[in-house]
Amino acid sequence: MFKYLRVSVTDRCNYRCVYCMPEDGVRKQSHDDIMRYEEILVVIKAAVESGIEQVRITGGEPLVRNGIVEFIADVAKLPGLKDLTLTTNGALLPKYAMALKKAGLNRVNISLDSLNPKTFAEITRVGDLSAVIAGINAAIEAGLNPIKLNTVLIPRVNDSEIMDFVDFAVDKQIAVRFIERMPFNADERLAADPYVSQAQVMAVIAQKYQLEKSTDESLGPSNDYLVTGSRAGVGFISSRSQPFCQRCARIRLTSSGYLLPCLDSKVGVEVRGLTPDKVKETIKQLFNEKSSWQKQYACYASTFESSLSKIGG
């Protein structure tokens, strides 16, 4: 059965990252289209009772939604939930990190695609690197561990910063995860675009650091390593060079109330308004369908949603 549920609480974001949405953003869903927190809780509770062990809260940017701390507190109280995490761009963590920790959030992943202020602004289009660094420091101070940085490598844009990221992780004693850029909702021409593979990144890192395989078990797709002689970590989410579809145990809830068995799923099942038992039936149905596909690798064209911001990455 599924073990990991990603929940998008909003399609809105204070950034406009080049791999996530167009420069002018995406058409915002109305408040009526977005699930209320009470509705989301019904789905999460049913999912946990169906075997889900880990819930990750995502967006868009989840911290832009009003009431997010209180919602996290409600989710954290659900019996049977083993791990509650959140993915954020980090800009609002100076304001929310301590409150999130007190509410019951276990840890955070922070998106960070450049340590160069100019490059960071180009990738995010509107972002301020200093705000994210402050957010990382706030998360460390609040004890939202283990902190993981999510870095999408883009050829000829930020791939020269690989060693800088590992140095930064070692200095902060946190983890960095390098993500192969996905041609999301792309046609075949875009799907053939070059990307930076795990093997290429590891070759760069080997010039300075030795990595040893982590023994920690994870429900996510990352191949995790430790930097020898350090508490810092390096992970790889390599959907293109090392597909992980066969071991994926994740399901996704969009902000508008659809359950998706895959990030690149062509179909979604609306669960908004369903009874808990019906939600459980839907989860079981989607698990059986996903298992029957025997999927080997991701297919990014013709997806259910046109933007990562609507699905939650």
C-alpha positions in Angstrom: 0.0 0.0 0.0 1.0 3.6 -0.4 3.3 4.8 2.5 3.9 8.5 1.6 1.3 11.2 0.8 2.3 14.6 -0.6 -0.4 17.2 0.0 -0.5 20.5 -1.9 -2.3 23.1 0.2 -2.1 25.9 -2.4 -1.2 26.5 -6.0 0.2 30.0 -5.1 3.8 30.9 -4.7 5.9 33.9 -4.0 8.5 32.7 -6.6 8.3 32.0 -10.3 11.0 29.4 -10.8 11.8 28.7 -14.4 11.3 24.9 -14.2 7.9 25.2 -12.3 5.8 27.8 -14.0 5.7 30.5 -16.8 7.2 33.9 -16.0 3.7 35.4 -15.6 2.7 32.6 -13.3 -0.3 30.3 -13.7 -3.9 31.1 -13.6 -4.8 31.1 -9.9 -7.5 28.9 -8.7 -10.4 30.6 -6.9 -10.8 30.2 -3.1 -13.8 28.0 -3.8 -11.6 25.7 -6.0 -9.0 25.2 -3.2 -9.8 22.6 -0.6 -10.5 23.9 2.9 -8.2 22.7 5.6 -11.0 20.7 7.1 -11.5 18.8 3.8 -7.8 18.1 3.5 -7.7 16.7 7.0 -10.5 14.2 6.2 -8.3 12.9 3.3 -5.1 12.8 5.3 -6.8 11.0 8.2 -8.3 8.4 5.8 -4.9 8.0 4.1 -3.1 7.4 7.4 -5.7 4.9 8.4 -5.0 3.2 5.0 -1.3 2.8 5.8 0.3 6.1 5.0 3.2 6.7 7.3 4.7 10.0 6.0 2.9 13.2 5.0 4.6 16.0 3.3 3.0 19.4 3.0 3.8 21.3 -0.2 2.4 24.1 -2.4 3.0 26.1 -4.5 4.6 27.6 -1.5 2.7 26.3 1.6 3.8 29.1 3.9 1.9 31.7 1.9 -1.5 30.1 2.9 -3.1 31.7 6.0 -3.5 29.3 8.9 -0.8 26.9 7.9 0.7 26.6 11.4 -2.6 25.7 12.9 -3.2 23.2 10.1 0.2 21.6 10.7 -0.7 21.2 14.4 -4.0 19.5 13.4 -2.2 17.0 11.1 0.5 16.3 13.7 -2.1 15.1 16.1 -3.4 12.3 13.8 -2.9 8.9 15.4 -0.6 6.6 13.4 1.3 9.3 11.5 5.0 8.7 11.9 6.6 11.6 10.0 5.3 15.1 9.1 7.4 17.2 6.8 7.2 20.3 4.7 8.8 21.5 1.4 9.3 25.3 1.2 11.4 27.8 -0.7 12.5 29.0 2.7 11.8 32.7 2.3 9.2 32.8 5.1 10.9 30.4 7.5 12.4 33.2 9.6 8.8 34.1 10.5 7.4 30.5 10.8 10.2 28.0 11.7 9.9 28.0 15.4 6.1 28.0 15.3 6.1 25.1 12.9 8.4 23.1 15.2 6.2 23.8 18.2 3.1 22.8 16.1 4.6 19.3 15.5 6.4 19.6 12.2 9.3 17.2 12.2 11.6 18.5 9.4 11.8 20.6 6.3 13.1 20.5 2.7 14.2 23.8 1.4 14.4 24.6 -2.3 17.7 26.3 -3.2 19.0 26.3 -6.8 21.9 28.7 -6.5 24.2 30.2 -4.0 25.0 33.1 -6.4 22.5 36.0 -5.8 22.3 36.9 -9.5 21.8 33.3 -10.6 19.3 32.7 -7.8 17.3 35.8 -9.0 17.4 34.5 -12.6 16.1 31.0 -11.7 13.4 32.2 -9.3 12.7 35.4 -11.3 11.7 37.3 -8.1 13.6 35.6 -5.2 16.1 37.1 -2.7 18.9 34.6 -1.8 19.6 36.3 1.5 16.0 35.6 2.7 16.4 31.9 2.0 19.8 31.7 3.8 18.1 33.4 6.7 15.3 30.7 6.4 17.9 27.9 6.5 19.5 29.4 9.6 16.0 29.7 11.2 15.2 26.1 10.5 18.5 25.0 12.0 17.9 27.1 15.1 14.3 25.7 15.5 15.6 22.1 15.2 13.7 21.1 12.1 16.1 18.3 11.4 17.3 16.8 9.2 17.2 19.8 6.9 17.6 19.0 3.3 18.2 21.4 0.4 16.6 20.6 -2.9 18.7 21.7 -5.8 17.5 21.4 -9.4 20.5 21.4 -11.6 20.1 23.2 -15.0 22.9 22.8 -17.6 24.9 26.0 -18.1 22.9 27.8 -15.4 23.9 26.4 -12.0 25.8 23.2 -12.7 29.1 25.0 -12.0 28.0 25.3 -8.3 27.9 21.6 -7.4 31.0 21.8 -5.2 29.7 25.1 -3.6 26.5 23.3 -2.6 28.4 20.4 -0.9 30.7 22.9 0.8 27.7 24.8 2.1 26.1 21.6 3.3 29.3 20.5 5.1 29.6 24.0 6.7 26.0 23.9 7.9 26.0 20.2 8.7 22.8 19.6 6.7 22.0 17.7 3.5 21.8 18.8 -0.1 19.9 16.7 -2.8 20.6 17.2 -6.4 17.6 16.7 -8.6 17.7 15.9 -12.3 15.5 18.5 -14.1 12.3 17.0 -15.4 10.8 18.1 -18.7 7.5 18.4 -17.0 4.4 18.3 -19.2 6.8 18.6 -22.2 6.6 17.4 -25.7 9.2 14.9 -27.0 11.5 17.7 -28.2 11.7 19.2 -24.7 12.0 15.7 -23.2 15.2 15.3 -25.1 16.8 18.4 -23.5 20.1 17.7 -21.7 20.2 17.4 -17.9 22.9 16.9 -15.3 23.0 13.2 -14.3 23.8 11.7 -10.9 27.0 10.2 -12.3 28.2 13.6 -13.5 27.5 15.2 -10.1 29.2 12.4 -8.2 32.3 12.8 -10.4 32.5 16.5 -9.5 32.1 15.8 -5.7 34.7 13.0 -5.8 37.3 15.7 -6.6 37.1 16.8 -3.0 34.9 14.6 -0.9 34.3 10.9 -0.3 30.7 9.7 0.0 29.5 6.6 1.8 26.0 5.2 1.3 23.5 6.1 4.0 21.9 3.3 6.0 18.9 5.4 6.9 15.7 4.1 5.2 13.6 6.5 3.4 10.2 6.4 1.8 11.2 9.0 -0.8 13.0 8.6 -4.1 16.4 9.9 -3.0 19.7 8.0 -3.2 21.3 9.2 0.0 25.0 9.4 1.0 27.0 10.8 3.9 30.1 12.9 3.4 32.8 10.9 5.1 34.0 12.5 8.3 31.0 14.8 8.5 27.4 14.8 9.5 26.5 16.4 6.2 24.5 14.5 3.6 24.3 14.4 -0.2 21.3 12.9 -2.0 20.3 12.3 -5.6 16.8 12.3 -7.1 17.6 10.8 -10.5 14.4 10.3 -12.3 16.0 10.3 -15.7 19.4 8.6 -15.3 18.2 6.1 -12.6 14.4 5.9 -12.7 12.8 4.8 -9.4 9.2 4.2 -10.5 9.4 0.5 -9.4 10.0 1.4 -5.8 7.7 4.5 -5.6 5.2 4.3 -2.7 3.9 7.8 -3.0 0.5 9.3 -3.8 -0.4 13.0 -4.2 -3.3 15.2 -3.2 -3.7 18.4 -5.3 -4.8 21.6 -3.8 -8.1 21.3 -5.7 -8.9 17.8 -4.3 -7.6 15.2 -6.7 -5.6 12.2 -5.8 -2.8 11.4 -8.3 -0.9 8.1 -8.2 2.1 9.7 -10.0 3.7 13.1 -10.5 3.2 12.6 -14.2 -0.1 10.9 -14.0 -2.6 11.6 -16.8 -5.6 11.0 -14.6 -6.7 12.2 -11.2 -9.6 11.1 -9.0 -11.5 13.8 -7.2 -11.9 13.0 -3.5 -13.2 16.3 -2.2 -16.4 15.8 -0.4 -16.1 12.0 -0.2 -16.7 10.1 3.0 -13.6 8.7 4.7 -14.5 5.2 3.6 -14.8 6.3 0.0 -11.4 8.0 0.2 -9.9 4.8 1.5 -11.5 2.9 -1.4 -10.1 5.4 -3.8 -6.6 5.1 -2.3 -6.8 1.3 -2.6 -8.0 1.5 -6.2 -5.2 3.8 -7.2 -2.6 1.6 -5.5 -3.9 -1.4 -7.4 -3.9 0.5 -10.7 -0.4 1.9 -10.1 0.9 -1.6 -9.3 -0.6 -3.1 -12.4 1.2 -0.5 -14.6 4.6 -2.0 -13.8 6.0 1.4 -14.7 9.7 1.6 -15.5 10.3 5.3 -15.9 8.5 8.7 -15.9 6.7 10.0 -19.0 6.3 13.7 -18.7 4.0 14.6 -21.6 0.3 15.1 -21.3 0.1 15.2 -17.6 -3.0 15.8 -15.5 -1.9 19.2 -14.4 0.2 21.7 -16.5 2.2 23.1 -13.6 4.3 21.6 -10.8 2.9 24.4 -8.6 -0.6 22.8 -8.8 0.6 19.3 -7.9 3.2 20.1 -5.3 6.4 19.0 -6.9 
